[in-house]
Structure formats: structure tokens, C-alpha cells
Amino acid sequence: MLFSRFDSQTEKILVGIIVGLAVTVLVVAILSVNQVDGFSAAMSTPTATKTPTKAATATPTASATPTETSTPTSTSTSTSTATPTATSTATETSTPTSTFTPEPPTATFTPEPTIEPVDIVASEVVTAMVTSESPLTATLGISQTASLTNTTVITPVNTPTATFTPAPRTVQVPADLPDYTQVEDHFWFGRPVLPELSGWGSYYYPYGTNARGQYFWHYGIDIAASQGTTVIAVGDGTVTHADTDKLKVLGPWPDFYGQAVVILHDRRWQGLPVYTLYGHVSQVLVKQGQKVKAGDPIARVGQLGVALGPHLHLEVRVGAGTYDDTRNPDLWVKPDPGFGVVAGRVVDAQNYLVPQQLVTLHRASEPGRFWRQTFTYPDNVVKSDDNYYETFSFSDVPAGDYLVKTFFDGQQFTIPVTVTDQHTSFALISPNQPVPAPKSIPIITTPSAISVEDTQTPEN
């Protein structure tokens, strides 16, 4: 009997355990199904850029009440209509099934501000483009786009041409100018830096130019040299300034050069005093009133004042030591052996100087390519040499045969010149001014003819 009761009790215990396990398994299964359905619904939830064509159909059990909530996801990349997600939130034991048949998602742009027309540089053709700051996902198909503004091509207002816009002409050539073929050079000065350096002026920013409008009008020449390079006097004279220019103004305003040395030279030109100025120096090695000889150290190269980098700014001033008395240093600093200077004057048919006019220098062996280029002086800004009355120059040109070209008033002019050793060759460019006869031993080559040619495109 004891054994039988034991078996009956054991049976009840086992049945209880089995029922408990079954209930536990059922509960776990129900919870798992709910979690899986929720996860599936979240995975199938479209972003704000998707518009489903069919609402989700839920098949809940008897007590299920699925609700569709408008819950924009954090992955929305647009500010357009917020399409609610189709997330089924079931209560108790509901097991909804969501079936989507999405159409291609809508990609909505956020357009940039409207582009207003602007002045167009003559050498460029600009196409207005509008882009979205937020890139679209590569897998999205675009079915609708917001209208974009100003997507048409803007036609340049200034059509590029082969000629420059001419500057107004206000200065007539004086009637009493010296005969440029009889002018003697005045290369009085040496180089302002030590012999191991060339001491040549910048080709890009010569006297009387502004580097195509990038800098101030240039009243001297810039000589490239490293910081601290020794600067030497170009001729004998007396130091009249060796300090900053904050109190004594040497340029257009105080502290223009930062620090400078000025020398009054012993020689006078046509009875007028001649000065040289050495600007932007980092250190002054002489004192005011000190006598110096050509080649004496007077300063060190720097970049004070308006300088953008270390270099020496050299000026020649004739008649007085002011900023308005400068002359072109190319016609005062003696060229190296085997080199010369080309200078010239551009005059129109009404005998006016042609200012800011492009002039190119070509080797005679390569007439279709220019080797150097410059611009004529602006009217009423810098001064020309009293004898040459030049309006442009090319310094440090190897001896040989060259062509000087320019194009204005519908004509291209070509003037042949021959550069001789340490002399100035002059090119008179004028459609109607007579050309004087050359010297018997010329230091210059006068233009034998003025030819009108087709316009050529310069090349470097």
C-alpha cells in the first residue's frame, strides 16, 4: 500500500511539473513572438521619405487591439511631409502581421538660397549650379524633386576679347622732348646687393606698374633676397636718413617702408640732386650724416612696412628726396656685362601717351612667342626719365635682336630692336610720329618700320 501511495504522489508531482513547464514554455513563446513582431515592424518601418501605398493589415487574436502611431524616425533626411511609421503596437498576446508594398521612395531636396546674378570675369563662363548639402543615399530612387531656382546658364556680361580695356588718355607728348636717338645713358649705380647675388629687379612688378591691379603703383624696383642679406650703397654719397619712417614720412604714408636708408649722392644730374632709397630693411648699419662709398654695407634685407616678404625695394629720386620725385631705376643701375635695357614710349595718332598698355618683348628668332611682358605707366602717377621720356622698360635683357609688340586702336605694331652690351635700346611706337635717324655708333636701334599685323596670341 505504501508503494502504491508513493507511486500516486509521484505521479501527481510529475504531472504538476509537466504542467508548470508547459505553461512556462507557452509564456516564453508568446513573449518571444511579440518581441520578434515588434522588431520586424521596426525593421520594416520606412523613413520619412517613403510613402507606402497600402496600410498595414493586422490579424490579431481575439483580445488584440493594434494601434498605428505616428512616430517619425531619427533617420529622416528631409523637412517634407512626415509620413508616420507603420509600427504595430499590440497589447497582451496580439501577433500582428504588417505587409508593405512600398513605391519608390521620395527624395526631397532642401534647395540652397536663390543665386543672384553677379558680375562675371571676362575670361570665365559661369554655370549656376544648386546642390544639396545632405547627399542622398545611393540606393534611393528619385520620384519627385523640389523645383530648383536659377538653373539656367548665366551669359557673361563681358565677352572676353584679345584686347584690354583702354585707360583714358590725358597726357600729350611735350613738343620739346630731346631726340631719344641722341640721349646718353646715365648708368651711374651698381647693384645694391653683394656680387654673388644677381640684384635684378622683379620682372612681374617693375617700375610704374601695379602687377595687374594686385599691388600699389610701383615707384621703384623690388630685388629678391633672403632675410638678412647685406645691402650695399650703389654709389658714393651721404646718408640723409637711417631709421624708421614713422615720424619722417618717406612714402605715401608713415611706416610705408618700415625702415629705410636714404643716400644723397655726390654726383648731380643736370644740376639736380640724386638720391637712392633702400626700403623695408630689417637692420640699419649706418647713421644719418655718415659718408659712404659704393659697395659699403648700409643695411640688411627685411620685410618691414608694406612688404609681403623679404626683399629690397630700391628707388632713385631726382631733384628732391620726396616720393613724387622718383625715376625708373632700370635706367640708372648699370646692367651686367652682356646685358642691356629696352625702353620705349607708346603714343597714339593724336600724340597722347597710351597708359596701362600691354607691351610684349619677343626674341627675333621666335616672333610668335613673347619672352617678357609689361605695361606702360599710368598717366599722372609716376615720372619718366627727363631725357628718354619712356613709358615702359625691360631690364636685364641679354644682348641680341628682339621685337617689341603692342596692340591698340585696332592695330598691332611691331618694332625691331637690337640690345647692345650695357646700353639702352629705345622703341618708339607711334602710328604717325617721324622716326629720327640713328647715331653713327648707335647705343639704340631705332624702329625701321612700323608694321600692322594680325593679332597674335602671346605665349609664355
HUTA-V494860 format. One record per pair of residues at least 24 apart in sequence whose ideal C-beta (glycine too) atoms are under 10 Angstrom apart, sorted by the first residue. I is the first residue (numbers start at 1). J is the second residue. Records with the same first field share a line. If there is no record, write none. Layout:
BEGIN
I = J / J
END
This chain:
BEGIN
27 = 93
30 = 92 / 93 / 94 / 95
31 = 93
33 = 90 / 93 / 94 / 95
34 = 90 / 91 / 92 / 93 / 94 / 95 / 96
36 = 95
37 = 66 / 88 / 90 / 94 / 95 / 96 / 97 / 98
38 = 87 / 88 / 89 / 90 / 96
40 = 88 / 96 / 97 / 98
41 = 66 / 85 / 86 / 87 / 88 / 89 / 90 / 96 / 97 / 98 / 100
42 = 71 / 73 / 85 / 87
44 = 85 / 86 / 87 / 98 / 99 / 100 / 102
45 = 71 / 73 / 75 / 84 / 85 / 86 / 87 / 98 / 100
46 = 73 / 75 / 83 / 84 / 85 / 86 / 100 / 102 / 105
47 = 72 / 73 / 74 / 75 / 76 / 77 / 78 / 83 / 85 / 105 / 137 / 140
48 = 72 / 73 / 75 / 76 / 77 / 78 / 79 / 80 / 81 / 82 / 83 / 84 / 85 / 105 / 106 / 108
49 = 75 / 76 / 77 / 78 / 80 / 81 / 83 / 105 / 106 / 107 / 108 / 136 / 137 / 140 / 143 / 144
50 = 83 / 85 / 86 / 100 / 102 / 103 / 104 / 105 / 106 / 140
51 = 81 / 83 / 102 / 103 / 104 / 105 / 106 / 143 / 144
52 = 83 / 84 / 85 / 86 / 98 / 100 / 101 / 102 / 103
53 = 100 / 101 / 102 / 103
54 = 86 / 99 / 100 / 101 / 102 / 103
55 = 86 / 98 / 99 / 100
56 = 85 / 86 / 87 / 88 / 96 / 97 / 98 / 99 / 100
57 = 88 / 96 / 97 / 98 / 99
58 = 86 / 88 / 90 / 94 / 95 / 96 / 97 / 98 / 99
59 = 94 / 95 / 96 / 97
60 = 88 / 90 / 91 / 92 / 93 / 94 / 95 / 96 / 97
61 = 90 / 92 / 93 / 94 / 95 / 96
62 = 92 / 93 / 94
63 = 90 / 91 / 92 / 93 / 94
64 = 88 / 90 / 91 / 92 / 93 / 94 / 95 / 96
65 = 89 / 90 / 91 / 92 / 94
66 = 90 / 91 / 94 / 95 / 96 / 97 / 98
67 = 91
68 = 96 / 98
75 = 137
77 = 107 / 108 / 110 / 132 / 134 / 135 / 136 / 137 / 140
78 = 106 / 107 / 108 / 109 / 110 / 132 / 134 / 136 / 146
79 = 108 / 110
80 = 106 / 107 / 108 / 109 / 110 / 144 / 146
81 = 106 / 108
103 = 141 / 143
104 = 140 / 141 / 142 / 143 / 144
105 = 136 / 137 / 139 / 140 / 141 / 142 / 143 / 144
106 = 140 / 141 / 142 / 143 / 144 / 145
107 = 132 / 136 / 137 / 140 / 141 / 142 / 143 / 144 / 145 / 146
108 = 132 / 136 / 142 / 144 / 145 / 146
109 = 133 / 134 / 136 / 142 / 144 / 145 / 146 / 147 / 148
110 = 134 / 146
111 = 145 / 146 / 147 / 148 / 149 / 150
112 = 148 / 149 / 150
113 = 149 / 150
114 = 148 / 149 / 150
115 = 148 / 149 / 150 / 151 / 154
116 = 150
117 = 150 / 154 / 155 / 157
118 = 154 / 157
119 = 156 / 157 / 158
120 = 154 / 155 / 156 / 157 / 158 / 159
121 = 156 / 158 / 160
122 = 156 / 157 / 158 / 159 / 160 / 161 / 164 / 165
123 = 156 / 158 / 160 / 161
124 = 156 / 158 / 160
125 = 153 / 154 / 155 / 156 / 159 / 160
126 = 153 / 154 / 155 / 156
127 = 151 / 152 / 153 / 154
128 = 152 / 153 / 154
161 = 455
162 = 407 / 412 / 455 / 456 / 457 / 458
163 = 358 / 407 / 408 / 409 / 410 / 412 / 455
164 = 212 / 356 / 357 / 358 / 375 / 407 / 408
165 = 356
166 = 348 / 354 / 355 / 356 / 357 / 408 / 409
167 = 354 / 355 / 356 / 357 / 375 / 376 / 378 / 379
168 = 352 / 355 / 356 / 379
169 = 347 / 348 / 350 / 351 / 352 / 353 / 354 / 355 / 357 / 379 / 408
170 = 352 / 353 / 355 / 378 / 379 / 380
171 = 351 / 352 / 353 / 354 / 355 / 377 / 378 / 379 / 380 / 384 / 391
172 = 347 / 348 / 350 / 351 / 352 / 353
173 = 345 / 347 / 348 / 350 / 351 / 352 / 353 / 389 / 391 / 430 / 433
174 = 351 / 389
175 = 351
177 = 345 / 384 / 386 / 387 / 388 / 389
178 = 385 / 386 / 387 / 388 / 389
179 = 387 / 436 / 437 / 439
180 = 343 / 344 / 345 / 385 / 387 / 388 / 389 / 390 / 424 / 426 / 427 / 428 / 435 / 436 / 444 / 446
181 = 426 / 428 / 435 / 436 / 437 / 438 / 439 / 442 / 443 / 444 / 445 / 446
182 = 387 / 436 / 437 / 438 / 439 / 443 / 444
183 = 331 / 343 / 385 / 386 / 387 / 388 / 389 / 424 / 426 / 439 / 443 / 444
184 = 387 / 423 / 424 / 443
185 = 331 / 332 / 334 / 335 / 340 / 341 / 387 / 388 / 422 / 423 / 424 / 443 / 444
186 = 267 / 269 / 270 / 274 / 316 / 318 / 327 / 331 / 332 / 334 / 385 / 386 / 387 / 388 / 424
187 = 330 / 331 / 332 / 333 / 334 / 335 / 341 / 422 / 423 / 424
188 = 234 / 235 / 236 / 265 / 267 / 269 / 274 / 276 / 294 / 316 / 332 / 333 / 334
189 = 233 / 234 / 235 / 265 / 267 / 274 / 276 / 294 / 314 / 316 / 329 / 332 / 333 / 334
190 = 232 / 233 / 234 / 235 / 294 / 295 / 333 / 334
191 = 223 / 232 / 234 / 295 / 314 / 333 / 334 / 335 / 336
192 = 221 / 223 / 225 / 230 / 231 / 232 / 233 / 234 / 235 / 276 / 278 / 298 / 299 / 301 / 312 / 313 / 314 / 329 / 333
193 = 223 / 224 / 225 / 229 / 230 / 231 / 232 / 234 / 301 / 312 / 314
194 = 225 / 229 / 230 / 231 / 232 / 295 / 297
195 = 232 / 295
196 = 229
197 = 223 / 224 / 225 / 226 / 229 / 230 / 301 / 312
198 = 223 / 224 / 225 / 336 / 396
199 = 223 / 224 / 225 / 232 / 234 / 312 / 314 / 333 / 336 / 396
200 = 224 / 330 / 333 / 335 / 336 / 339 / 395 / 396
201 = 312 / 313 / 314 / 328 / 329 / 330 / 333 / 393 / 395 / 396
202 = 311 / 395
203 = 372 / 373 / 374 / 394 / 395 / 396
204 = 373 / 374
205 = 311 / 374
206 = 328 / 329 / 330 / 372 / 374 / 375 / 392 / 393 / 394 / 395
207 = 314 / 315 / 316 / 326 / 327 / 328 / 329 / 330 / 331 / 374 / 377 / 382 / 390 / 392 / 393 / 395
208 = 326 / 328 / 330 / 355 / 356 / 374 / 375 / 376 / 377 / 378 / 381 / 382 / 383 / 384 / 390 / 391 / 392 / 393
209 = 356 / 374 / 375 / 376 / 377 / 378 / 382 / 392
210 = 356 / 375 / 378 / 381
211 = 375
212 = 356 / 358 / 375
213 = 356
215 = 306 / 308
216 = 251 / 252 / 256 / 306
217 = 252 / 377 / 378 / 381 / 382
218 = 313 / 315 / 326 / 328 / 377 / 381 / 382
219 = 251 / 252 / 277 / 279 / 313 / 315 / 316 / 317 / 323 / 324 / 325 / 326 / 327 / 328 / 329 / 381 / 382 / 383
220 = 276 / 277 / 278 / 279 / 312 / 313 / 314 / 315 / 316 / 317 / 326 / 327 / 328 / 329 / 382
221 = 311 / 312 / 313 / 314 / 315 / 316 / 328 / 329 / 330 / 333 / 393 / 395
222 = 279 / 280 / 307 / 308 / 309 / 311 / 312 / 313 / 314
223 = 278 / 301 / 311 / 312 / 313 / 314 / 329 / 333
224 = 301 / 309 / 310 / 311 / 312
225 = 300 / 301 / 302 / 310 / 311 / 312
226 = 301 / 309 / 310 / 311
227 = 282 / 300 / 301 / 302 / 303 / 309 / 310 / 311
228 = 281 / 282 / 283 / 300 / 301 / 302 / 310
229 = 281 / 282 / 299 / 300 / 301 / 302 / 310 / 311 / 312
230 = 283 / 285 / 297 / 298 / 299 / 300 / 301
231 = 261 / 278 / 281 / 282 / 283 / 284 / 285 / 297 / 298 / 299 / 300 / 301 / 302 / 312 / 314
232 = 278 / 285 / 292 / 293 / 294 / 295 / 296 / 297 / 298 / 299
233 = 261 / 263 / 265 / 276 / 278 / 286 / 292 / 293 / 294 / 295 / 296 / 297 / 298 / 299
234 = 263 / 265 / 276 / 278 / 294 / 295 / 298 / 314 / 316 / 329 / 332 / 333 / 334
235 = 263 / 265 / 266 / 267 / 274 / 276 / 292 / 293 / 294 / 295 / 332 / 333
236 = 263 / 265 / 266 / 267 / 291 / 292 / 293 / 294 / 295 / 296
237 = 262 / 263 / 264 / 265 / 266 / 267 / 273 / 274 / 275 / 276 / 290 / 291 / 292 / 293 / 294
238 = 262 / 263 / 264 / 265 / 266 / 288 / 289 / 290 / 291 / 292
239 = 263 / 264 / 284 / 286 / 287 / 288 / 289 / 290 / 291 / 292 / 296 / 298
240 = 264 / 273 / 275 / 277 / 288 / 289 / 290 / 321
241 = 275 / 277 / 278 / 284 / 286 / 288 / 321
242 = 278 / 281 / 284 / 285 / 286 / 287 / 288 / 289 / 290 / 298 / 299
243 = 284 / 287 / 288
244 = 284 / 304 / 305
245 = 277 / 279 / 304 / 305
246 = 305
249 = 322 / 323
250 = 277 / 279 / 305 / 315 / 317 / 321 / 322 / 323
251 = 277 / 279 / 305 / 306 / 313 / 315 / 322 / 323
252 = 306 / 323 / 324
253 = 305 / 306 / 323
254 = 305
255 = 304 / 305 / 306
256 = 280 / 304 / 305 / 306 / 307 / 313 / 323
257 = 281 / 302 / 304 / 305 / 306 / 307 / 313 / 315
258 = 282 / 302 / 303 / 304 / 305 / 306 / 307 / 313
259 = 283 / 284 / 299 / 300 / 302 / 304 / 305
260 = 284 / 299 / 304 / 305 / 313 / 315
261 = 285 / 286 / 288 / 290 / 292 / 298 / 299
262 = 288 / 315 / 317 / 321
263 = 290 / 291 / 292 / 296 / 298 / 321
264 = 317 / 321
265 = 292 / 294 / 316
266 = 291 / 293
268 = 318
269 = 316 / 318 / 319 / 327 / 332 / 386 / 387
270 = 318 / 319 / 386 / 387
271 = 319
272 = 317 / 318 / 319 / 320 / 325 / 386
273 = 317 / 318 / 319 / 320 / 321 / 325
274 = 316 / 317 / 318 / 319 / 321 / 325 / 327 / 332
275 = 315 / 316 / 317 / 318 / 319 / 320 / 321 / 322 / 325 / 326
276 = 314 / 315 / 316 / 317 / 321 / 329 / 332 / 333
277 = 313 / 314 / 315 / 316 / 317 / 321 / 323 / 326 / 329
278 = 312 / 313 / 314 / 315
279 = 304 / 305 / 306 / 307 / 311 / 312 / 313 / 314 / 315
280 = 304 / 305 / 306 / 307 / 308 / 309 / 310 / 311 / 312 / 313
281 = 305 / 307 / 310 / 312 / 313
282 = 307 / 310
316 = 385
317 = 383
318 = 383 / 385 / 386
319 = 383 / 386
324 = 381 / 382 / 383
325 = 383
326 = 382 / 383
327 = 382 / 383 / 384 / 385 / 386 / 388 / 390
328 = 377 / 382 / 383 / 384 / 385 / 388 / 390 / 391 / 392 / 393 / 395
329 = 393 / 395
330 = 385 / 390 / 392 / 393 / 394 / 395 / 396 / 424
331 = 384 / 385 / 387 / 388 / 390 / 393 / 395 / 424
332 = 385
333 = 395 / 396
334 = 422
335 = 395 / 396 / 397 / 398 / 399 / 419 / 421 / 422 / 423 / 424
336 = 396 / 398 / 421 / 422
337 = 399 / 421 / 422
338 = 398 / 399 / 400 / 419 / 421 / 422
339 = 395 / 396 / 397 / 398 / 399 / 419 / 420 / 421 / 422 / 423
340 = 394 / 395 / 396 / 397 / 398 / 399 / 400 / 417 / 418 / 419 / 420 / 421 / 422 / 423 / 424 / 425 / 443 / 444
341 = 390 / 393 / 394 / 395 / 396 / 397 / 419 / 422 / 423 / 424 / 425 / 426 / 444
342 = 372 / 374 / 390 / 392 / 393 / 394 / 395 / 397 / 402 / 404 / 415 / 417 / 418 / 419 / 424 / 425 / 426 / 427 / 444 / 445
343 = 384 / 385 / 388 / 389 / 390 / 391 / 392 / 393 / 394 / 395 / 404 / 417 / 424 / 425 / 426 / 427 / 444
344 = 374 / 376 / 388 / 390 / 391 / 392 / 393 / 394 / 404 / 406 / 415 / 417 / 424 / 425 / 426 / 427 / 428 / 429 / 444 / 447
345 = 376 / 377 / 384 / 388 / 389 / 390 / 391 / 392 / 426 / 427 / 428 / 429 / 430 / 433
346 = 375 / 376 / 377 / 390 / 391 / 392 / 404 / 406 / 408 / 413 / 427 / 428 / 429 / 430
347 = 391 / 428 / 429 / 430 / 431 / 432 / 433
348 = 408 / 409 / 429 / 430 / 431 / 432 / 433
349 = 409 / 411 / 430 / 431 / 432 / 433
350 = 409 / 431 / 432
351 = 430 / 432 / 433
352 = 379
353 = 377 / 378 / 379 / 384 / 389 / 391
354 = 379 / 391 / 406 / 408 / 409 / 429 / 430
355 = 379 / 380 / 381 / 391
356 = 381 / 391
357 = 391 / 392 / 406 / 407 / 408 / 429
358 = 392 / 405 / 406 / 407 / 408 / 458
359 = 391 / 392 / 393 / 394 / 404 / 405 / 406 / 407 / 408 / 413 / 415 / 427 / 429
360 = 394 / 403 / 404 / 405 / 406 / 407 / 414 / 456 / 458
361 = 392 / 394 / 397 / 402 / 403 / 404 / 405 / 417 / 419 / 427
362 = 401 / 402 / 403 / 404 / 405 / 414 / 416 / 456 / 458
363 = 397 / 398 / 400 / 401 / 402 / 403
364 = 400 / 401 / 402 / 403 / 416 / 417 / 418
365 = 400 / 401 / 402 / 403
366 = 403 / 459
367 = 402 / 403 / 405 / 414 / 416 / 453 / 456
368 = 403 / 456 / 457 / 458 / 459
369 = 456 / 457 / 458 / 459 / 460
370 = 403 / 404 / 405 / 456 / 457 / 458 / 459 / 460
371 = 397 / 398 / 402 / 403 / 458 / 459 / 460
372 = 396 / 397 / 402 / 460
373 = 405 / 406 / 458 / 460
375 = 406
376 = 406 / 408 / 429
385 = 424
388 = 424 / 426 / 444
389 = 426
390 = 424 / 426 / 427 / 428
391 = 429
392 = 427 / 429
393 = 424 / 426
394 = 419 / 425 / 427
395 = 424
397 = 425
399 = 423 / 425
401 = 445
402 = 427 / 445
403 = 427 / 447 / 451
404 = 428 / 429 / 447
405 = 429 / 451 / 453 / 455 / 456 / 458
407 = 452 / 453 / 455 / 456
410 = 452 / 455
411 = 450 / 451 / 452 / 453 / 455
412 = 450 / 451 / 452 / 453 / 454 / 455 / 456
413 = 447 / 449 / 450 / 451 / 452 / 453
414 = 447 / 449 / 450 / 451 / 452 / 453 / 456
415 = 445 / 446 / 447 / 448 / 449 / 450 / 451
416 = 445 / 446 / 447 / 448 / 449 / 451
417 = 444 / 445 / 446 / 447
418 = 442 / 444 / 445
419 = 444 / 445
420 = 444 / 445
END
